[in-house]
């Protein structure tokens, strides 16, 4: 039995029974992957936004606590 080394020329499949894949599709870069990447980018952007909001809130809280205790030393 002959083993095919080319995915676009599979042995035993006959002509036209299998879609010819582009190089990008063979490397898992097909059009479906673009949607996956866009979704992942959206999730990452949302996560970064949430982290920045938390950091800003924590910084503001630390700033207010620092102002309350730091006023006496700043005037001395």
Helices and strands as residue ranges (DSSP letters): G 7-9, H 23-26, H 31-75
